[in-house]
Amino acid sequence: MLRNTLYRLTHDKKLTIGYFGGSITDGTGASDAEKTSYRALVTEWFRKTYPDAAINGFNASIGGTGTGYGTFRCDRDLLSHDPDLVFIEYCVNDFGDTYDNVLPQAEAIIRKIRKTRPLVDVIAVVSTDEDVAATLESGREFESRNAMLTVAHRYGVPSADPGSALLSRVLRGGDDWKSYAPDGSHPSDLGHSIMADVIASVVGELLEKSERIDAPVPHDLPEPICPGALVGGKMTECRDIRGLKMNGFRIVPSNGGRFAEVIESETVGDSLSFDFEGPVLGLIWDDGLVNGDVKVSVDGGEPVNVRSWDHVVRSFHKMQAALFMKGLDPAVPHRAEIVVSHLYTDKENPVAYVRIAAVLTA
């Protein structure tokens, strides 16, 4: 239930809501993301339903990203804003990944929230798109949804499923999918309003059934489903990287996203090295016109080839997480080296870059 949220609304008379997810939550497809997206409409529902409370909603979503990136940015982008209630929406962006991959990533996010902010209420939002609809219609499973709901059940997190409401209209009502998501993925204003109506209905029912309490109560923290989930995952921005040495790379202002600066190279052979600790290593790429490969080695070991871009980069700017070293000894310090091995250029993109926004460790 949402008894802590009810306490904030009726006793504290204020509520801070965090929205954590991908481009659907970010508001892509809405005519005005700050007015007609589902998150804006849900925030407005709270304001109308509880007019005596100060309601603040903030957007912690990044398009084109899933729980893999969310695991590492949860502290910085979500919990640092001290939310009272969090909506998590990643099912569509995790669609196509396996249940076994999504499960520990989703658990890491929920468990991190429970460990660091035990009073925060969480609601899992199940969204959908045209590819998901085709998958379900063919009788196959929506694995990322199944994984998220498994975690939600374990941690007592309620869920809202506006995706099923949209699917029902298309699969059983005979409506055209394009009416709700013109590009097949991102809801129109109509699609966002349907999502908001479903979520508001679920929230309203949960609040009505919630126990009135004298003070917020910490949520239970059960034994983990996946003991290896990267609950300690964190991002280190470029100027905070320990022992950073650059040969050709340089620190420059970011061209967008949530980072002020990035480490950039446009020359094959440029390299950098740095110190880190923990069993895993990854990077956040700042993907504006990033068309390069790098070789990454740890402690002088065999280098791993990593591609820092994909076809989507050519159509819009986004951040991308890559986790490429696992199973490292957590008891000893490590040093990583990154070398630019290839840059892809063509007539439309005569200059290619590698841009590193942050280092991922756990």
C-alpha positions in Angstrom: 0.0 0.0 0.0 0.9 3.7 0.1 0.6 4.5 3.8 3.7 6.7 3.8 2.5 8.6 0.8 -0.9 9.1 2.5 0.9 10.4 5.6 2.9 12.9 3.5 -0.3 14.1 1.8 -2.5 14.4 4.8 -0.1 15.2 7.7 3.0 16.8 6.1 0.8 18.4 3.4 3.6 17.9 0.8 4.8 15.2 -1.5 7.8 14.9 -3.8 7.3 12.4 -6.7 10.2 11.0 -8.8 9.6 9.5 -12.2 12.4 7.0 -13.2 12.4 5.4 -16.6 13.0 5.8 -20.3 11.6 8.0 -23.1 7.9 7.2 -22.4 8.3 8.6 -18.9 10.5 11.4 -20.2 7.4 12.4 -22.3 8.5 11.7 -25.8 5.5 11.7 -28.1 3.6 14.2 -26.0 2.9 17.6 -27.4 4.3 19.2 -24.2 6.2 16.8 -22.0 5.7 19.1 -19.0 1.9 19.3 -19.5 0.6 16.3 -21.5 2.9 13.4 -20.7 1.6 10.8 -18.3 4.0 11.9 -15.5 2.8 15.5 -15.8 -0.8 14.4 -15.8 -0.3 12.1 -12.8 1.4 14.9 -10.9 -1.5 17.2 -11.8 -4.0 14.5 -10.5 -2.3 14.6 -7.1 -2.6 18.4 -7.0 -6.3 18.3 -7.8 -7.0 15.4 -5.5 -5.0 16.9 -2.6 -5.3 20.6 -3.1 -4.0 21.4 0.4 -0.7 19.6 -0.2 2.3 21.0 -2.0 3.0 18.5 -4.8 6.4 18.5 -6.6 7.1 16.1 -9.4 10.6 15.7 -11.0 11.8 13.9 -14.1 14.6 11.4 -13.6 14.1 9.6 -16.9 16.5 9.3 -19.9 15.3 8.1 -23.3 16.8 5.0 -24.8 18.0 3.6 -21.4 16.9 0.7 -19.3 17.4 -0.8 -15.9 21.1 -1.6 -16.7 21.9 2.1 -16.7 19.3 2.9 -14.0 21.1 0.6 -11.6 24.1 2.9 -11.7 22.4 6.3 -11.9 19.7 5.7 -9.3 21.6 7.6 -6.5 22.6 10.6 -8.6 19.5 11.2 -10.7 16.7 9.9 -8.4 17.5 9.5 -4.7 19.5 12.7 -4.5 16.2 14.6 -4.9 14.8 13.0 -1.8 11.5 11.6 -3.3 8.6 10.4 -1.2 7.0 8.4 -4.0 8.8 6.9 -7.0 7.3 5.6 -10.3 9.6 3.2 -12.2 8.9 2.5 -15.9 11.4 0.4 -17.8 9.6 -2.5 -19.2 9.6 -1.3 -22.8 13.2 -0.2 -22.8 14.2 -3.5 -21.4 12.0 -5.4 -23.9 14.2 -7.8 -25.9 16.5 -8.4 -23.0 16.3 -11.7 -21.1 14.4 -12.3 -17.9 17.7 -13.4 -16.3 19.4 -10.1 -17.2 16.6 -7.8 -16.3 15.8 -9.5 -12.9 19.0 -8.5 -11.1 19.0 -5.0 -12.6 15.4 -4.3 -11.6 16.2 -5.8 -8.1 19.3 -3.6 -7.7 17.2 -0.5 -8.3 14.4 -1.5 -5.9 16.8 -2.8 -3.3 18.9 0.4 -3.5 15.8 2.5 -2.9 14.8 0.3 0.0 18.2 0.4 1.6 19.0 4.1 1.3 15.5 5.6 1.5 13.4 3.0 3.4 10.4 5.4 3.8 10.0 5.9 0.1 6.9 4.3 -1.6 7.5 2.8 -5.0 5.1 1.9 -7.9 6.1 -0.2 -10.9 4.6 1.1 -14.1 4.1 -1.4 -17.0 4.2 0.3 -20.3 4.0 -1.1 -23.8 4.5 -0.4 -27.5 3.8 -1.9 -30.9 6.6 -4.5 -30.7 5.4 -5.7 -27.3 1.9 -6.0 -28.7 3.1 -8.2 -31.6 5.1 -10.3 -29.2 2.1 -10.9 -26.9 -0.2 -11.5 -29.8 2.1 -14.3 -31.1 1.9 -16.0 -27.7 5.4 -15.1 -26.6 6.4 -13.7 -23.2 7.0 -10.1 -22.2 10.1 -11.0 -20.3 11.1 -7.6 -19.0 7.6 -7.1 -17.5 7.8 -10.5 -15.9 11.1 -9.7 -14.3 10.0 -6.3 -13.0 6.8 -7.8 -11.5 8.7 -10.6 -9.9 10.9 -8.0 -8.1 7.9 -5.9 -7.3 6.1 -8.9 -5.7 9.1 -9.8 -3.6 9.5 -6.2 -2.3 5.8 -5.4 -1.8 5.8 -2.9 -4.6 2.4 -2.3 -6.2 2.1 -2.0 -9.9 0.1 -0.1 -12.4 -0.4 -1.6 -15.9 -1.5 1.1 -18.4 0.2 -0.9 -21.1 -2.6 -3.5 -20.9 -5.2 -0.8 -21.2 -3.6 0.3 -24.5 -3.2 -3.3 -25.7 -6.8 -4.0 -24.9 -8.0 -1.2 -27.1 -5.8 -2.4 -30.0 -6.0 -6.1 -29.7 -9.7 -6.5 -28.6 -11.2 -3.1 -29.5 -9.9 -3.1 -33.0 -8.4 0.4 -32.7 -5.4 1.5 -34.8 -2.2 1.4 -32.7 -1.0 4.6 -34.4 -3.9 6.5 -32.6 -2.1 5.9 -29.3 1.6 5.9 -30.4 2.1 7.3 -33.9 5.7 6.0 -34.1 4.8 2.6 -32.6 6.6 3.3 -29.3 5.9 6.8 -27.9 2.4 7.7 -26.8 0.6 10.6 -28.3 -1.3 12.9 -25.9 -4.2 10.5 -26.1 -1.9 7.6 -25.2 -0.3 9.5 -22.3 -3.8 10.4 -21.0 -4.9 6.8 -21.0 -1.7 5.8 -19.1 -2.3 8.6 -16.6 -5.9 7.6 -16.1 -4.9 4.0 -15.3 -2.1 5.0 -13.0 -4.3 7.6 -11.2 -7.0 5.0 -10.7 -4.6 2.5 -9.2 -3.0 5.1 -7.0 -6.4 6.4 -5.8 -7.5 2.9 -4.9 -4.2 2.2 -3.1 -4.4 5.4 -1.1 -8.0 4.7 -0.1 -7.0 1.3 1.2 -3.9 2.5 2.9 -3.7 2.5 6.7 -3.5 5.9 8.4 -0.3 6.0 10.5 1.2 8.3 13.1 4.6 8.4 11.5 6.2 7.0 8.3 7.1 3.4 8.6 10.2 1.9 6.9 9.6 -0.8 4.3 10.8 -4.3 4.9 14.0 -5.4 3.1 13.6 -9.1 2.3 16.4 -11.5 1.3 17.5 -10.8 -2.3 16.3 -12.8 -5.2 19.7 -12.3 -6.9 22.5 -12.0 -4.3 24.8 -10.7 -7.0 22.6 -7.8 -7.9 24.7 -4.6 -8.2 23.1 -2.7 -5.4 26.4 -0.8 -4.9 26.5 0.3 -8.5 27.6 3.9 -8.9 28.7 6.5 -11.5 31.9 8.6 -11.2 32.0 11.7 -13.4 35.1 12.5 -15.4 36.7 15.0 -13.0 36.2 12.7 -10.0 37.9 9.7 -11.6 40.8 8.6 -9.5 44.3 8.6 -11.0 43.1 9.8 -14.4 45.8 10.2 -17.0 45.0 11.2 -20.6 47.1 10.8 -23.7 45.2 12.7 -26.5 41.9 12.6 -24.7 40.6 15.9 -23.2 37.9 17.1 -20.9 35.3 19.2 -22.8 31.8 20.5 -22.1 29.0 18.0 -22.8 26.7 18.6 -25.8 23.7 17.6 -23.8 22.3 15.1 -21.4 22.8 15.1 -17.6 26.6 15.6 -17.5 28.4 19.0 -17.6 31.6 17.6 -19.0 32.9 14.6 -20.9 36.2 13.1 -21.8 36.6 13.2 -25.6 38.8 11.9 -28.3 38.6 12.1 -32.1 41.9 10.3 -32.9 42.7 6.6 -33.2 45.4 5.6 -30.7 44.4 8.2 -28.0 44.4 6.6 -24.6 43.5 7.2 -21.0 43.9 5.2 -17.7 42.5 5.4 -14.2 42.1 3.6 -10.9 39.0 1.9 -9.6 37.8 -0.7 -7.1 35.1 -3.3 -7.3 34.1 -6.4 -9.2 32.8 -4.7 -12.3 33.7 -1.9 -14.8 31.7 0.0 -17.3 31.3 3.4 -19.0 28.6 5.9 -19.8 28.9 7.1 -23.3 27.7 10.6 -24.2 26.4 9.5 -27.6 26.1 12.7 -29.7 27.7 11.7 -32.9 29.8 9.1 -31.2 31.0 6.6 -33.8 34.0 4.8 -32.3 35.4 1.5 -30.9 37.7 1.3 -27.9 39.8 -1.4 -26.4 39.6 -1.7 -22.6 42.1 -3.6 -20.5 42.3 -4.0 -16.7 45.5 -4.6 -14.8 47.4 -5.2 -18.0 45.1 -8.1 -19.0 43.8 -9.0 -22.4 41.9 -6.0 -24.0 38.2 -6.2 -24.7 36.8 -4.5 -27.8 33.8 -2.2 -27.0 31.6 -0.3 -29.4 30.6 3.0 -28.1 27.7 3.7 -30.4 24.7 2.2 -32.2 22.5 3.1 -35.2 20.1 5.1 -32.9 22.9 7.6 -32.2 22.6 9.0 -35.7 19.0 10.0 -35.1 19.0 11.5 -31.6 21.4 12.3 -28.7 21.3 9.8 -25.8 23.3 8.4 -23.0 24.3 4.7 -23.2 25.7 2.4 -20.5 28.1 -0.4 -21.3 29.2 -2.8 -18.6 32.0 -4.9 -20.0 34.1 -6.2 -17.1 32.7 -8.5 -14.5 34.0 -10.9 -11.9 37.0 -8.8 -11.0 38.6 -9.2 -7.5 36.8 -6.8 -5.2 39.5 -6.9 -2.6 42.3 -5.3 -4.6 42.6 -2.0 -6.5 42.5 -2.0 -10.3 43.8 0.1 -13.1 42.0 0.4 -16.4 43.3 1.5 -19.8 41.1 2.6 -22.7 42.5 3.0 -26.2 40.6 4.4 -29.2 40.8 1.6 -31.8 38.5 2.7 -34.6 36.4 5.6 -35.7 33.6 5.4 -38.2 33.1 8.3 -40.6 31.1 8.9 -43.7 29.9 11.8 -45.9 27.2 12.8 -43.4 29.5 12.4 -40.4 33.0 13.3 -41.4 34.2 13.6 -37.8 33.7 10.9 -35.3 34.3 11.0 -31.5 34.5 8.8 -28.5 33.0 10.6 -25.5 33.1 9.2 -22.0 30.7 10.8 -19.5 31.3 8.6 -16.5 32.8 5.4 -15.1 30.6 2.6 -13.7 31.8 0.5 -10.8 30.1 -1.4 -8.0 
